[in-house]
Amino acid sequence: MSNAFPQIVSSMLVISTFTGGIAQTNGYLFTLPGGTFLVDAPEGIADWLKRRGSKVDALLLTHQHFDHVQDAAAVREQHGCKVHAWSPLSKDLTLELLYGAVTGSAFSVPEFTVDEILAGKPEISVCDSLYELFHVPGHSPDSLCFYLPDQKLLFGGDVLFLDGVGRTDFPGGSFEQLESGIKTKLWPLPDDTKVYPGHGPATSIGRERTQNPFVGGR
């Protein structure tokens, strides 16, 4: 499924949302003056892009859990775009072995190449726009948030949700790490920063800082 209408954030930025896969994961397609990029690649998004006739210039991954990267290989192959992520592809990060063991079925993420490793980098330039990078582990060791300061937009993956945070009971998870990262890296952002999460509806930094039942209250 996808939003019936794209959201026009400004005259320079249009966002369309696809939601799909077993975990109803969000993927975001952004159109900028310098090109079009995709944040995360849940199952079904490659066909959605084809139906729309959209061309992707870059794929940004917030983390490698399987529900966010299931279509990454297809997107990279079909669009010839570079994939940007915190670290190289890892079966430990995709959780495919854990998921297969829990469900009792064979499961694998189609292999793809990460063209640009973002570990240790404070920012990245994509489609002529500069994004600040916030590494916020706790849900997954490789969790990244992409912040577009000119537009006050944060693409947060499974770090922060409307009235929630990413679960921390997967391998490599830590609520203490997640809480610390949110409070030190995300809470200083402007109140009206729009947060586009990996699941569920958009929210804002100001709302979650004061009302989020897990990490809010100030």
Secondary structure by P-SEA (a helix, b strand, c coil): ccccccccccccbbbbbbbbcccbbbbbbbbcccbbbbcccccaaaaaaaaacccccbbbbcccccccccaaaaaaaaccbbbbccccccccccaaaaaaaaacbbbbccccccccccccccccccccbbbbbbbccccccbbbbbbbccccccccccccccccccccccccccaaaaaaaaaacccccccccccccccccccccccccccccccccc
